[in-house]
Amino acid sequence: MLGYLAFELRRVGRIRGLLVFSSLLPTAFYVVFTVVGGDDVSALHRGVPIAAFAMVSVAGWGAVVGVLSHSSGVAYERSDGWLRQLRTTPLPPSRVVAARGMVATLTVLPPIVAVGAAAVLLHDVSLPVGRWLTLVLVMWLGTVPFALLGLALGYTLPREVTGAATTAVWLALAGLGGLLVPVESFPSWLQAVSRALPSHQYAELGWSAIGAVGATPATAAYLAVWTVVFGVLAAAAYRRSSAVR
């Protein structure tokens, strides 16, 4: 598995444009939201400055979009026969999915760091070193279920529609999950839907890492359940797609 993981890391490392774009887009969105928007980002929301709260929201949005975008590459590999070749190796489906998911999650670190740097430079967002490290760790590991979901989409959908379907998925997760719009602005029934989504649980972990009130220990458990569900779906989809002749 380590050899395959290293191979996938080298492939992603060659696509520098993807890493640059995935960092610039959420950073630009954060600047527009917190600077051009004209709101008082020093005001408190759930006990922390809006600038810090938005930092987590936008970084989380960029991370979710980034890991889900790997679905298109997987769909192209499937149509080109690469997955069938992988099935001829001793690697079981679970390890192939785990390696691809790990690579996808590593690509979210640049946008997370970029948005955090923008928050520090533009709004003097300040956190203890321990909280910064916890935030980056939580925002990184929290993308695992979304990476697995992206793989499941790529292993299942035709490559012609994978991009559009993935966009629809991240729009729903980000919008309804509270990454782009505050959950408090939703009607009560939609708030209940939002809090059941993995994107909201992911954001809650990030907000909790910077000291915002509201997250509970069950948040991580909910996200872990989604990770198992999407992992099973991704492994099953890989088996089906790579077995097609």
Secondary structure, DSSP 8 states (H G I E B T S, - for coil): -HHHHHHHHHHHHT-HHHHHHHHHHHHHHHHIIIIIT---TTSEETTEEHHHHHHHHHHHHHHHHHHHTHHHHHHHHHHTTHHHHHHTSS--HHHHHHHHHHHHHHTTHHHHHHHHHHHHHHH-----HHHHHHHHHHHHHTTHHHHHHHHHHHHHS-HHHHHHHHHHHHHHHHHHHTSSS-GGGS-HHHHHHHHHSHHHHHHHHHHHHTT-S---THHHHHHHHHHHHHHHHHHHHHHHHHH--
